[in-house]
Structure formats: C-alpha cells, structure tokens
Amino acid sequence: MSGAAISRPSIELEWVLPSRGRVGMFSLIAAEAAIFTIFVVAYIFYIGVSFSGPKPEDVLELPILNTICLLSSSLTIHLAVRALRNAKVKVFGVWWFLTIVLGTIFLFGTGREWHHLIIDEGLTVNTNLFGTTYYSLVGLHAFHVTVGMILLALGMIFTLLGKVKPEHSERADIFSLYWHFVDAVWVMVFTVVYVIGR
C-alpha cells in the first residue's frame, strides 16, 4: 500500500444568516411566551383561593366552537402562505379571508362568553381572585388575537388592492409564525382555564 494520502473532496457549507424578520418574530414570540407563562402560573397559583363565588366550576363552559375555529385558522393561514409561494394570489386571498373569518368567530365567541360571565353570573375583575386572573389571562390572549386580526385585515386590504405578490410570501410566512403562536397559546390557556382549573 502506498503511503500517499487519499484526498477527499472538501465540501464547504456556506452559512446563511436567517432573515431579520424571522429573527425578530422569534424574539417577539420568546418574549410573549415569557409573559404568558407568568400569567398562567399566576392563574394556577390562585386556583381555589377565592373565598367568595362564583368559582370556575360554577360559571365556565367549554368554548368548543371557539377553539375549533381558532385552531382551524392555523391551517387556513398555512394554506394561504403556501398558495402565495406558488404564485396563486387569488387562492391566497381566499385562505387569508377564511383565516379572518375564523378569528372573528373566536373573538365574537369570547365577547359572548364575557357578556354572560359579567351580566348573568356577576363575575368581573373585581369580584374575586378567580375573576382577576381569568380576565387577565384570557384577556391577554384576546388582545393578541385582536392584534393579529388587525394585521390580517391589513394584509387582506393589500390583497384586494393588488399589492400582494408572490415575492411577499416570506413576509406572510413570518406573520403566520405569530398567528401559530397565538393558536398554540390558546391550547395552553384552554387547558389551564377550562380543563385543569375547573
């Protein structure tokens, strides 16, 4: 055998910086996840501490339709982004609009639930610790959904004006990360408030 070194072709992988938008969105999501964690821990800590009613088991009902609509909106926004990547702007508009419809149903359902809790059950932020932590946690989530809905509406306006192009798919994808985060947070809120907390 020859002592000559066997040369292997060197493969150099070029490292590409992630987009600033994606890094920014992941940073925002990390910060928001920390905030939601604090609110969830506070809710769990104060479960059963209220001396006066109403209590969660007395007034909360499972928001099944709301949950189905919000979680389904993750699929519709994913399909919208995929359509835009494939240069199907009209299909993108349909899926994007459907995401708005599902988000609107969720917010409307949350509003109806709060109306029932405040008017019929007398549960407000000042009623007891349950009321304080419930409205703080669910309200924080509803605020994030509302922000997402405003951005979705702006995207829909730009779509209707013909300003959305396939090259904007990266921006739509980055926003969809926020929307998926809001949906994932709802799974946590739903589990803590409506399953464990009852």
Secondary structure, DSSP 8 states (H G I E B T S, - for coil): -------------------HHHHHHHHHHHHHHHHHHHHHHHHHHTTTT-SSS--HHHH----HHHHHHHHHHHHHHHHHHHHHHTT-HHHHHHHHHHHHHHHHHHHHHHHHHHHIIIIIS---TTT-HHHHHHHHHHHHHHHHHHHHHHHHHHHHHHHHTT---GGGHHHHHHHHHHHHHHHHHHHHHIIIIIII--
